[in-house]
C-alpha cells in the first residue's frame, strides 16, 4: 500500500503508526501518533505538536 503525505504535514506525522483493527462492532484504521498531546473524548479533535527536525 502506498501512502502519500504532504510535505508540510511530515513533521506532524513522524513516528506515527497506522494499523487496521477488526472488532465485533467495527473494522477501522487506527492511527497512533507519538506527537499527539491532547484529544477530546470522542477522538475527533486532537492536538499535535510537530516533531523536531533532526539536523
C-alpha positions as CSV (number, residue, x, y, z in Angstrom):
1,X,0.0,0.0,0.0
2,X,1.3,3.4,-0.9
3,X,0.5,6.4,1.3
4,X,1.2,10.0,0.1
5,X,1.9,12.7,2.7
6,X,2.0,16.4,2.0
7,X,5.5,17.8,2.7
8,X,4.2,20.4,5.2
9,X,2.5,17.7,7.3
10,X,5.6,15.4,7.6
11,X,6.8,16.8,10.9
12,X,3.4,16.2,12.4
13,X,3.4,12.5,11.4
14,X,7.0,11.4,12.2
15,X,6.9,8.3,14.3
16,X,3.2,7.6,13.6
17,X,1.8,4.1,13.1
18,X,-1.2,3.1,11.1
19,X,-3.0,-0.2,12.0
20,X,-6.2,-1.9,10.8
21,X,-8.3,-3.3,13.6
22,X,-11.4,-5.5,13.3
23,X,-13.7,-6.0,16.3
24,X,-17.2,-7.4,16.7
25,X,-18.6,-3.9,16.1
26,X,-16.3,-2.3,13.6
27,X,-13.4,-2.5,11.2
28,X,-11.3,0.6,11.1
29,X,-7.9,2.2,10.6
30,X,-6.3,3.3,13.9
31,X,-3.6,6.0,14.0
32,X,-1.1,6.1,16.8
33,X,0.9,9.4,16.8
34,X,3.5,10.0,19.4
35,X,3.3,13.7,18.7
36,X,-0.3,13.9,19.9
37,X,-0.5,15.8,23.2
38,X,-4.3,16.0,23.7
39,X,-7.6,14.7,22.4
40,X,-11.3,15.2,23.0
41,X,-13.4,12.4,24.5
42,X,-14.8,11.3,21.1
43,X,-11.4,11.3,19.4
44,X,-12.4,13.7,16.6
45,X,-10.3,16.6,17.7
46,X,-6.6,16.2,18.6
47,X,-3.7,18.5,19.4
48,X,-0.4,17.5,17.7
49,X,2.9,19.2,18.2
50,X,5.4,18.9,15.3
51,X,8.4,16.7,15.9
52,X,11.7,18.4,16.0
53,X,13.6,18.1,12.7
54,X,17.0,16.4,13.0
55,X,19.9,18.2,11.5
